[in-house]
Amino acid sequence: MKLSIIKICLLSLLINGFNLNAQKPTNKLLAIFAHPDDEQTIAPFLVKSVEEGVEVTLVIATDGRLGVNEYSDYEAGDRLAEIRKNEMLCAAEVLGVNLIHLDYHDQLKAGEGFDGHIPHVQNLIFELKGIIKKTQPDAIITWGPDGATTHMDHRLVGASVTQIFVSQKWEKPIELFYFGMPSDLISDYKSKTIRGQDRSYLTVQIPFTENHYDRAYQALLCHESQYPARIVGKIKMERKKLGYTLYLREFMAPNKIRTSLF
């Protein structure tokens, strides 16, 4: 009788597929940035992650309504926000990521003063917290204190994500990472100070291929209101000088209590 039970169990495993890999849970990555097109900063890595079977969710916080520049004659406002929403959908499809595009205003209503800006940002914090709870990521990538370009929206979104992260102990372990730019890859002194990091802090260095890079720039072509094709070509060639590595700084919390600064 015991032998028959063992045979039945083995037969069941064969029929259903004895695949240890199938039992391994899917890794989940949550990337949180400010504007439509900000995802380009880590786009090759997003492509690589999707290719490797990671479940990637991209959150864009603002609607891009103030994204006017010298490359087009669009006016700031609702119409541009709608255009950029569609561009972001296009880019997300090319990258292969799940997109959550929120509708907060560029500059997070800073021009409306305390009563406009503060409620807007607080709502963003709670909405982002809800997304983190729902998606249950293994890792989060966002802007660091530099915001890559020191843009106020970049820095505030990154700070908001950090505050959410440290506001509680999460049931499922989550790692937080900031995009980084090695100081030695920046030529001028001013930029080194305002947006560079020494490599000793950038302890996560992820290689990607030229195919990942090419796919990323196919996605950037979707953001036509910001970057016409000729400009995308120039950006692509210029950024190749930085090599095929994504640099990240891991958020690290001390694991012991200190009673003195010295």
Residue frames relative to the residue before (quaternion, step in Angstrom):
aa qw qx qy qz dx dy dz
M 1.0000 0.0000 0.0000 0.0000 0.00 0.00 0.00
K 0.6629 0.5068 -0.3049 0.4590 3.59 0.92 -0.96
L 0.6361 0.5337 -0.3210 0.4555 3.57 1.03 -0.82
S 0.6420 0.5270 -0.3198 0.4558 3.58 1.02 -0.79
I 0.6388 0.5254 -0.3221 0.4606 3.58 1.01 -0.81
I 0.6414 0.5211 -0.3149 0.4669 3.57 1.01 -0.86
K 0.6436 0.5216 -0.3167 0.4619 3.58 1.00 -0.87
I 0.6459 0.5233 -0.3178 0.4560 3.58 0.99 -0.86
C 0.6530 0.5183 -0.3073 0.4589 3.57 0.98 -0.87
L 0.6585 0.5029 -0.3004 0.4726 3.57 0.96 -0.89
L 0.6407 0.5235 -0.3167 0.4639 3.56 1.02 -0.83
S 0.6371 0.5350 -0.3173 0.4551 3.57 1.04 -0.83
L 0.6472 0.5187 -0.3127 0.4630 3.56 1.01 -0.83
L 0.6552 0.5140 -0.3060 0.4613 3.55 1.01 -0.82
I 0.6676 0.5075 -0.2988 0.4554 3.56 0.97 -0.88
N 0.7518 0.4040 -0.2073 0.4781 3.57 0.88 -0.98
G 0.5130 -0.6563 0.4113 0.3699 3.57 1.28 -0.20
F 0.1680 -0.7924 0.5826 0.0661 3.52 -0.34 1.28
N 0.2083 0.7917 -0.5279 0.2261 3.53 0.24 1.36
L 0.3203 -0.7782 0.5117 0.1732 3.56 -0.32 1.24
N 0.6145 0.5678 -0.3480 0.4231 3.57 1.09 -0.71
A 0.6228 0.5588 -0.3413 0.4282 3.56 1.09 -0.71
Q 0.6520 0.5210 -0.3121 0.4540 3.56 1.19 -0.50
K 0.5742 0.5978 -0.3773 0.4131 3.57 1.22 -0.32
P 0.4218 -0.7188 0.4829 0.2687 3.64 -0.69 0.99
T 0.5402 -0.6253 0.4630 0.3207 3.55 -1.15 0.65
N 0.4190 -0.6807 0.5383 0.2669 3.57 -0.95 0.86
K 0.1765 -0.7962 0.5744 0.0699 3.56 -1.04 0.83
L 0.1083 -0.7858 0.6085 0.0217 3.53 -0.88 1.04
L 0.1054 -0.7718 0.6256 0.0432 3.55 -0.97 0.93
A 0.0847 -0.7878 0.6100 0.0102 3.58 -0.65 1.16
I 0.0533 -0.8192 0.5704 -0.0263 3.58 -0.65 1.13
F 0.0927 0.8001 -0.5807 0.1183 3.55 -0.61 1.21
A 0.6497 -0.5862 0.3488 0.3356 3.54 -1.27 0.28
H 0.8576 0.1398 -0.0158 0.4947 3.58 0.44 -1.24
P 0.5707 -0.5062 0.4856 0.4269 3.56 -1.27 0.23
D 0.7557 0.2786 -0.3251 0.4956 3.56 -0.83 1.21
D 0.5016 0.6471 -0.4323 0.3779 3.65 1.22 -0.22
E 0.5751 0.6157 -0.3746 0.3870 3.57 1.14 -0.61
Q 0.5186 0.6626 -0.4075 0.3550 3.57 1.23 -0.43
T 0.5429 0.6488 -0.3835 0.3705 3.57 1.16 -0.61
I 0.8019 0.1761 -0.0827 0.5649 3.58 1.02 -0.80
A 0.2748 0.8296 -0.4633 0.1473 3.59 1.27 0.20
P 0.6374 0.5139 -0.3682 0.4405 3.68 0.84 -0.71
F 0.6502 0.5075 -0.3103 0.4727 3.57 1.06 -0.76
L 0.6133 0.5353 -0.3509 0.4628 3.60 1.04 -0.70
V 0.6391 0.5170 -0.3176 0.4727 3.57 0.98 -0.87
K 0.6592 0.5120 -0.3015 0.4608 3.57 0.90 -0.94
S 0.6572 0.5248 -0.3098 0.4435 3.58 0.92 -0.91
V 0.6467 0.5066 -0.3126 0.4769 3.58 0.94 -0.88
E 0.6386 0.5400 -0.3092 0.4528 3.56 1.00 -0.90
E 0.7148 0.4442 -0.2393 0.4842 3.58 1.09 -0.74
G 0.6098 -0.6052 0.3351 0.3867 3.58 1.27 0.18
V 0.4291 0.6831 -0.4763 0.3499 3.58 1.24 0.28
E 0.3756 -0.6902 0.5672 0.2467 3.57 -1.07 0.75
V 0.0716 -0.8369 0.5422 -0.0203 3.57 -0.28 1.29
T 0.0521 -0.7702 0.6355 0.0128 3.54 -0.88 1.03
L 0.1600 -0.7876 0.5929 0.0512 3.55 -0.82 1.08
V 0.1161 -0.7826 0.6102 0.0425 3.56 -0.80 1.07
I 0.0735 -0.7604 0.6447 0.0268 3.55 -0.90 1.02
A 0.3629 -0.8067 0.4316 0.1767 3.55 -0.52 1.20
T 0.8074 0.2801 -0.1351 0.5014 3.60 0.86 -0.89
D 0.5464 -0.6597 0.4290 0.2867 3.54 -1.28 0.46
G 0.4869 -0.7127 0.4075 0.2982 3.59 1.24 -0.01
R 0.3311 0.8059 -0.4503 0.1951 3.58 1.25 0.24
L 0.7208 0.4114 -0.2524 0.4975 3.60 1.16 -0.40
G 0.4512 0.7364 -0.4110 0.2919 3.58 1.28 0.20
V 0.2240 0.7576 -0.5762 0.2095 3.58 0.58 1.13
N 0.0508 0.7955 -0.6018 0.0480 3.56 -1.12 0.67
E 0.7157 -0.4818 0.3161 0.3947 3.53 -1.35 0.07
Y 0.6145 0.5933 -0.3428 0.3911 3.59 1.23 -0.24
S 0.7917 0.1617 -0.0949 0.5815 3.61 1.23 -0.23
D 0.4313 -0.6998 0.5048 0.2635 3.57 -1.29 0.18
Y 0.2831 0.7656 -0.5257 0.2392 3.58 1.15 0.57
E 0.3249 -0.7150 0.5841 0.2049 3.53 -1.22 0.62
A 0.5554 -0.6063 0.4512 0.3467 3.56 -1.12 0.65
G 0.5325 0.6443 -0.4489 0.3159 3.55 -1.11 0.65
D 0.8173 -0.2952 0.1967 0.4540 3.53 -1.35 -0.25
R 0.6494 0.5311 -0.3288 0.4336 3.59 0.92 -0.87
L 0.6691 0.4783 -0.3030 0.4814 3.59 0.91 -0.87
A 0.6115 0.5490 -0.3503 0.4494 3.60 1.04 -0.73
E 0.6586 0.5016 -0.3074 0.4692 3.59 0.98 -0.81
I 0.6268 0.5296 -0.3288 0.4675 3.58 1.01 -0.82
R 0.7096 0.4657 -0.2676 0.4561 3.56 0.84 -0.96
K 0.5670 0.5696 -0.3812 0.4568 3.58 1.17 -0.48
N 0.6814 0.4725 -0.2814 0.4830 3.58 0.94 -0.89
E 0.6210 0.5323 -0.3387 0.4651 3.58 1.05 -0.70
M 0.6555 0.5118 -0.3112 0.4599 3.56 1.00 -0.82
L 0.6066 0.5404 -0.3458 0.4694 3.60 1.07 -0.70
C 0.6414 0.5285 -0.3074 0.4635 3.56 1.01 -0.89
A 0.6803 0.4945 -0.2906 0.4563 3.59 0.85 -0.98
A 0.6515 0.5191 -0.3169 0.4535 3.58 0.95 -0.86
E 0.6391 0.5208 -0.3273 0.4617 3.57 1.03 -0.74
V 0.6460 0.5098 -0.3188 0.4702 3.59 0.98 -0.82
L 0.6980 0.4653 -0.2672 0.4744 3.58 0.96 -0.87
G 0.4040 -0.7417 0.4490 0.2917 3.58 1.17 -0.52
V 0.5147 0.6601 -0.3997 0.3737 3.58 1.24 0.41
N 0.4940 -0.5917 0.5343 0.3468 3.54 -1.33 0.30
L 0.1934 -0.8181 0.5366 0.0728 3.59 -0.73 1.05
I 0.0301 -0.7260 0.6864 0.0302 3.52 -1.14 0.86
H 0.0270 -0.8157 0.5770 -0.0321 3.56 -0.33 1.26
L 0.2288 -0.7869 0.5648 0.0969 3.55 -0.45 1.27
D 0.4149 -0.7474 0.4752 0.2083 3.58 -1.23 0.32
Y 0.2757 0.7597 -0.5378 0.2398 3.57 1.02 0.76
H 0.5331 -0.6546 0.4395 0.3068 3.55 -1.09 0.74
D 0.5668 -0.5416 0.4904 0.3807 3.54 -1.20 0.56
Q 0.8033 0.1925 -0.2241 0.5171 3.56 -1.11 0.85
L 0.3645 -0.7886 0.4455 0.2163 3.57 1.35 0.29
K 0.6424 -0.5833 0.2838 0.4081 3.52 1.01 1.06
A 0.1966 0.8091 -0.5290 0.1640 3.57 1.09 0.68
G 0.6395 0.5523 -0.3188 0.4294 3.56 1.11 -0.69
E 0.6483 0.5220 -0.3208 0.4520 3.59 1.22 -0.29
G 0.5476 -0.6532 0.3814 0.3577 3.55 1.25 0.21
F 0.8069 -0.3135 0.2019 0.4581 3.53 -1.38 -0.07
D 0.7253 0.4648 -0.2610 0.4357 3.60 0.77 -1.02
G 0.6812 0.4423 -0.2989 0.5011 3.59 1.18 -0.33
H 0.7154 0.4876 -0.2505 0.4332 3.54 0.87 -1.04
I 0.6957 0.5082 -0.2989 0.4104 3.59 0.72 -1.04
P 0.6768 0.4605 -0.3263 0.4726 3.67 0.76 -0.81
H 0.6120 0.5638 -0.3410 0.4373 3.58 1.07 -0.78
V 0.7033 0.4566 -0.2602 0.4787 3.58 0.87 -0.98
Q 0.6394 0.5224 -0.3337 0.4549 3.58 0.98 -0.75
N 0.6220 0.5229 -0.3346 0.4773 3.59 1.05 -0.72
L 0.6272 0.5399 -0.3262 0.4569 3.55 1.02 -0.83
I 0.6448 0.5300 -0.3248 0.4448 3.59 0.91 -0.90
F 0.7018 0.4600 -0.2802 0.4663 3.58 0.82 -0.93
E 0.6434 0.5097 -0.3358 0.4621 3.59 1.04 -0.68
L 0.6423 0.5089 -0.3197 0.4756 3.59 1.00 -0.77
K 0.6231 0.5351 -0.3405 0.4578 3.57 1.02 -0.77
G 0.6429 0.5252 -0.3147 0.4601 3.58 1.01 -0.82
I 0.6404 0.5225 -0.3160 0.4659 3.57 1.05 -0.78
I 0.6444 0.5138 -0.3221 0.4658 3.58 0.97 -0.86
K 0.6576 0.5074 -0.3117 0.4614 3.58 0.93 -0.86
K 0.6876 0.4935 -0.2826 0.4514 3.58 0.97 -0.87
T 0.7421 0.4258 -0.2377 0.4598 3.59 0.84 -0.96
Q 0.1876 -0.8227 0.5171 0.1434 3.60 1.19 -0.50
P 0.0892 0.8404 -0.5301 0.0694 3.63 0.70 1.01
D 0.4436 -0.6352 0.5535 0.3056 3.52 -1.32 0.32
A 0.7965 0.0681 -0.0090 0.6008 3.56 1.16 -0.67
I 0.1590 -0.7536 0.6319 0.0867 3.53 -1.21 0.69
I 0.0950 -0.7588 0.6413 0.0632 3.55 -1.10 0.81
T 0.1215 0.7802 -0.6061 0.0958 3.56 -0.94 0.89
W 0.6900 -0.4372 0.3556 0.4541 3.57 -1.29 -0.26
G 0.3745 -0.6870 0.5714 0.2475 3.55 -1.20 0.58
P 0.7751 -0.3503 0.2367 0.4695 3.61 -1.26 -0.14
D 0.6403 0.5409 -0.3163 0.4443 3.58 1.16 -0.58
G 0.2575 -0.7939 0.5077 0.2134 3.56 1.13 -0.63
A 0.5506 -0.6430 0.3597 0.3925 3.58 1.29 0.43
T 0.8091 0.1032 -0.0379 0.5773 3.59 0.87 -0.93
T 0.4624 -0.6758 0.4009 0.4108 3.57 1.41 0.00
H 0.3090 0.7569 -0.5180 0.2515 3.60 1.20 0.34
M 0.5390 -0.6575 0.4207 0.3167 3.58 -0.88 0.94
D 0.6494 0.5131 -0.3252 0.4574 3.62 1.00 -0.76
H 0.6211 0.5414 -0.3352 0.4569 3.58 0.98 -0.84
R 0.7088 0.4747 -0.2660 0.4490 3.53 0.77 -1.09
L 0.6859 0.4895 -0.2956 0.4500 3.58 0.94 -0.83
V 0.6234 0.5142 -0.3442 0.4780 3.59 1.04 -0.69
G 0.6596 0.5038 -0.3086 0.4647 3.59 0.92 -0.87
A 0.6572 0.5033 -0.3047 0.4711 3.58 0.99 -0.84
S 0.6323 0.5342 -0.3262 0.4565 3.59 1.06 -0.76
V 0.6486 0.5060 -0.3106 0.4763 3.57 0.97 -0.87
T 0.6457 0.5230 -0.3167 0.4574 3.57 0.98 -0.85
Q 0.6514 0.5160 -0.3163 0.4575 3.58 0.94 -0.87
I 0.6248 0.5231 -0.3315 0.4755 3.58 1.00 -0.81
F 0.6580 0.5430 -0.3011 0.4261 3.54 0.91 -1.00
V 0.7641 0.3745 -0.2026 0.4847 3.59 0.85 -0.95
S 0.5287 0.6797 -0.3931 0.3223 3.61 1.23 -0.20
Q 0.8026 0.0622 -0.0328 0.5923 3.58 1.22 -0.30
K 0.4587 -0.6107 0.5482 0.3407 3.53 -1.34 0.11
W 0.3138 -0.7910 0.5018 0.1549 3.56 -0.53 1.20
E 0.5383 -0.6372 0.4477 0.3222 3.56 -0.99 0.86
K 0.7365 0.2754 -0.1710 0.5937 3.54 1.02 -0.85
P 0.4759 -0.6820 0.4629 0.3068 3.63 -0.71 0.96
I 0.0498 -0.7760 0.6287 -0.0095 3.56 -0.97 0.96
E 0.2086 -0.7508 0.6113 0.1383 3.56 -1.07 0.75
L 0.2220 -0.7777 0.5802 0.0963 3.55 -1.02 0.89
F 0.0408 -0.8021 0.5954 -0.0219 3.55 -0.91 1.00
Y 0.2442 -0.7475 0.6012 0.1417 3.55 -1.20 0.69
F 0.4918 -0.6177 0.5197 0.3263 3.56 -1.07 0.74
G 0.0485 -0.8195 0.5710 0.0037 3.57 -0.99 0.83
M 0.1995 -0.7501 0.6184 0.1232 3.51 -1.27 0.52
P 0.4051 -0.7266 0.4921 0.2565 3.63 -0.51 1.10
S 0.5252 -0.6662 0.4361 0.3003 3.55 -0.84 0.98
D 0.6645 0.5281 -0.3177 0.4225 3.58 1.02 -0.76
L 0.6326 0.5027 -0.3388 0.4820 3.60 1.28 -0.13
I 0.6307 0.4905 -0.3244 0.5064 3.57 1.33 0.00
S 0.4034 -0.7826 0.4322 0.1951 3.53 -0.69 1.12
D 0.7896 0.3374 -0.1961 0.4736 3.62 0.80 -0.88
Y 0.6341 -0.5884 0.3691 0.3399 3.54 -1.13 0.79
K 0.6468 0.5422 -0.3271 0.4250 3.58 0.88 -0.93
S 0.6998 0.4682 -0.2717 0.4661 3.58 0.84 -0.99
K 0.5785 0.5787 -0.3755 0.4353 3.58 1.09 -0.66
T 0.7011 0.4828 -0.2586 0.4566 3.55 0.99 -0.91
I 0.7708 0.4018 -0.2192 0.4432 3.58 0.78 -0.95
R 0.8414 0.1314 -0.0861 0.5171 3.62 1.10 -0.35
G 0.5822 0.5971 -0.3774 0.4026 3.60 1.22 0.10
Q 0.1453 -0.7575 0.6251 0.1197 3.55 -1.32 0.35
D 0.4998 -0.6192 0.5075 0.3305 3.54 -1.07 0.70
R 0.5859 -0.6262 0.3915 0.3338 3.58 -0.99 0.82
S 0.5706 0.6103 -0.3872 0.3900 3.59 1.14 -0.50
Y 0.6690 0.4666 -0.2942 0.4982 3.59 1.24 -0.40
L 0.6712 0.4836 -0.2867 0.4832 3.58 1.20 -0.51
T 0.0341 0.8746 -0.4783 0.0712 3.51 0.57 1.24
V 0.6592 0.3976 -0.3156 0.5548 3.59 1.29 0.06
Q 0.0599 0.8007 -0.5854 0.1125 3.57 -0.48 1.24
I 0.0636 -0.8474 0.5254 -0.0426 3.54 -0.20 1.36
P 0.2910 -0.7711 0.5386 0.1748 3.61 -0.57 1.09
F 0.0372 -0.7638 0.6420 0.0552 3.54 -1.25 0.51
T 0.5134 -0.6761 0.4522 0.2735 3.55 -1.25 0.39
E 0.6656 -0.4798 0.3785 0.4284 3.54 -1.31 0.14
N 0.6011 0.5533 -0.3601 0.4504 3.60 1.11 -0.60
H 0.6295 0.5093 -0.3265 0.4876 3.59 1.02 -0.78
Y 0.6426 0.5368 -0.3032 0.4550 3.54 1.02 -0.89
D 0.6670 0.5078 -0.2987 0.4560 3.59 0.90 -0.94
R 0.6437 0.5219 -0.3138 0.4634 3.57 1.00 -0.86
A 0.6242 0.5513 -0.3286 0.4455 3.55 1.02 -0.82
Y 0.7239 0.4302 -0.2517 0.4771 3.56 0.94 -0.84
Q 0.5165 0.5647 -0.4240 0.4843 3.57 1.26 -0.13
A 0.6492 0.5122 -0.3055 0.4719 3.56 1.05 -0.81
L 0.6386 0.5352 -0.3345 0.4404 3.59 0.99 -0.78
L 0.5775 0.5904 -0.3688 0.4265 3.59 1.14 -0.55
C 0.5626 0.6014 -0.3847 0.4169 3.58 1.20 -0.45
H 0.6827 0.4819 -0.2823 0.4712 3.59 1.09 -0.70
E 0.0089 0.8724 -0.4881 0.0256 3.54 0.83 1.06
S 0.6172 0.5567 -0.3598 0.4239 3.61 1.06 -0.62
Q 0.7235 0.4078 -0.2289 0.5078 3.56 1.21 -0.51
Y 0.8191 0.0956 0.0115 0.5655 3.56 0.97 -0.90
P 0.2548 -0.7509 0.5921 0.1436 3.61 -0.31 1.20
A 0.7044 -0.5007 0.2989 0.4047 3.56 -1.19 0.58
R 0.6505 0.5237 -0.3314 0.4391 3.62 0.93 -0.81
I 0.6549 0.4973 -0.3060 0.4798 3.58 1.08 -0.73
V 0.6072 0.5492 -0.3460 0.4582 3.58 1.05 -0.78
G 0.6397 0.5370 -0.3191 0.4479 3.57 0.98 -0.86
K 0.6671 0.4955 -0.2952 0.4714 3.57 0.97 -0.86
I 0.6463 0.5162 -0.3175 0.4637 3.59 0.97 -0.88
K 0.6472 0.5351 -0.3188 0.4395 3.56 0.95 -0.90
M 0.6777 0.4823 -0.2962 0.4694 3.58 0.88 -0.88
E 0.6570 0.5180 -0.3127 0.4497 3.58 0.97 -0.84
R 0.7140 0.4643 -0.2643 0.4525 3.59 0.90 -0.90
K 0.5102 0.6283 -0.4287 0.4015 3.58 1.22 -0.22
K 0.5762 0.6032 -0.3669 0.4118 3.56 1.21 -0.55
L 0.6459 0.5309 -0.3181 0.4470 3.58 1.20 -0.45
G 0.5281 -0.6642 0.3907 0.3568 3.56 1.28 -0.10
Y 0.5434 -0.6327 0.4690 0.2906 3.53 -1.39 0.03
T 0.5186 0.5958 -0.4394 0.4279 3.54 0.73 1.15
L 0.2477 -0.7274 0.6190 0.1625 3.54 -1.07 0.82
Y 0.1922 -0.7895 0.5774 0.0797 3.56 -0.81 1.06
L 0.0144 -0.8014 0.5969 -0.0357 3.55 -0.87 1.03
R 0.2506 -0.7281 0.6153 0.1687 3.53 -1.23 0.62
E 0.3128 -0.7733 0.5256 0.1669 3.55 -0.67 1.08
F 0.4123 -0.6711 0.5542 0.2692 3.55 -1.00 0.84
M 0.0361 -0.8160 0.5762 -0.0287 3.55 -0.65 1.12
A 0.1664 -0.7818 0.5947 0.0866 3.57 -0.80 1.01
P 0.5226 -0.6222 0.4679 0.3475 3.63 -0.98 0.72
N 0.3136 -0.7684 0.5309 0.1714 3.56 -1.10 0.63
K 0.7387 0.3005 -0.2411 0.5531 3.59 1.21 0.36
I 0.4961 -0.6531 0.4970 0.2835 3.54 -1.23 0.59
R 0.1621 -0.7638 0.6179 0.0926 3.56 -1.05 0.88
T 0.2605 -0.7752 0.5550 0.1522 3.55 -1.09 0.61
S 0.7506 0.2427 -0.1747 0.5892 3.56 1.30 0.24
L 0.4735 -0.6617 0.5022 0.2928 3.55 -1.20 0.52
F 0.7748 0.3342 -0.1476 0.5159 3.57 1.17 -0.53
